[in-house]
Amino acid sequence: MVGSRRLENMNPDGGPRPSQHPLSEAAKSTLAMTQRLFRIFLLTVLGSFFVFSLNVSYVWLSAILTLAGGVLGVVVLVRTVKLKQPRLVLFGTISGLVVVAVMTLLVVTTLLFYKQVVTYQDCARGALTESAKTQCTTELEKSMPGQLR
């Protein structure tokens, strides 16, 4: 009884506190849509990374997923800022866009040096010892243009 009176006295108007106001249906659907887009964005970025790490032959699929992730990331970022969505979504979106930027660099580099990367990946798959893996790395370095060695 005494504890409840203290709480009532802390909120002079007697109404619910600002953090306790229920969201309108429109706000709930907006938040749900932003969260759905955020989840799709994260799955796209993770999918791009995992496809890229599987095999260099699927670099085209990784490029498509990276592009889709970039577009979704920008959409989610704009929605989050414009509609004042939770900060966790904002932080996750910015982090995801950093991953998209790194993936873009990886995909572009792989496309530029596709032949060398395929040769290295085939060599590394068959390498059972550390010296064989070192030999694959040496062959990759030799096959690169002079400025990149």
N, C-alpha and C positions, 0 to 999 in steps of 0.2 A: 504494500500500500504506500509506504513512504517512498520507495523507489519509483513507483509509477508517477507520483506527484512531482518528483524531481524531473522526470522526463517531460511531463506536461509543462512545467515551468520553463524548460529550456526552449520550447517552441511556443512563443507567446500567442500566435494566432490560432493555435489548436489544430490546424490542418496538417495534412501530411507534409513531410519534409520534401524538398526538391528532388532528392534522389529516390523518393518513394512514389512519385507521380507515375501513374500508369501511362504507358505509351499508347497513342492512338493507333487505330488499325492501319492507317496509312504509314505511320512511322514504323510499325512492326513489319509491314510488308516491304518497305524500303530497306530496313535493316536485314531482313531475311534474304532479299535479292542481292544485296552487297555481300553478305556472307557466302551465298551460293557462288557468286562470281569469284570471290576470293578463293574458295576451295577449288574451283575449276582452274584458276590461275596457278595455284600451288601444284596441283596434279600435272598440269601442262609443263611447268618448269622442271619438276622432278622427272617426268617422263622424258623430257628432252635430255636431261643429264644421263639417265639410265640407258636410253637408246644409244647415245653417243659412246658410252663406256662399253657397250656390248661388242660392237664391231664397226669398223670404219666404213664398211659397205653401206651402212644405214645412215650415213651423214646427211643425206637428203631428208630423211624423216626427222632427224634431230634439228635440221634447219627449219623445217615447217613448224615443229613444236616450239622452237625458240621464238620464231616470228609470232606465232599465236600467243605465246606467253607474254611477249612484249606488248602486244596489242591489249590483251586482257589486263595486264598490269597497269597500263596507262588508264584504262577504263575504270578499274577498281580504285586507283589513286585519285582520279578526278571525283568519283562518287564519294570516296571517303572524306576528302577535303571539303567538297561542296555541301554535302549533306551532314557534315560533322558527326561522322561515324566513330566508333571506339578507336582509341589510339593503338590498341593491339593490332587491329586490321591495318592501320597506317604503317606501323613499324614492320609488320610482316610483308606488306606490299613493297615497301622500299627495299627491304632485304631481298625479296624475290627479284626485284628489278636489277639489283646488283648481280645476282646470279645470272640473270638473263644477259647482262652486259658481258660477263665472263664467258658464258656459253657462246655468245655471238663471236667473240674473239677466237674461241677454240674452233668453232665451225668454219669461220673464214680462213683461219690458218690451215686447217685440215683440207679445205677445198683448194687452197693455193698449192699445197704440197701433197696432193692426194697420192700420187704414185709412190713417193718416198714413204709416206705413212703406211700405205698398204704393204709395201715391202718390209718395213720394220715390224708391223704387226704380225705378218706371216712368219717372219724370222723368230720373233719373241715367243710365239705360241709353241714353236718346235724346240725352243731352247730349254734344256733340262737342267743345265748347270749354270753357275754364276759366270763362268768364263764364256759360255755360249751367249748369255744375255749381254755381257760386255761386248762381245764381238758384234752382236746386232746393233748395239748403240754406236759402236765405232763405224759400222757400215752406214748407218743413218747420217752420222755427222759428215762422212765423206761424200754422201750423195746430195747434201744441201749446198746451195749456192755459197760462194766464198764469203759474202758479207754476213751470213748467218752462222758461220762456224764458230 
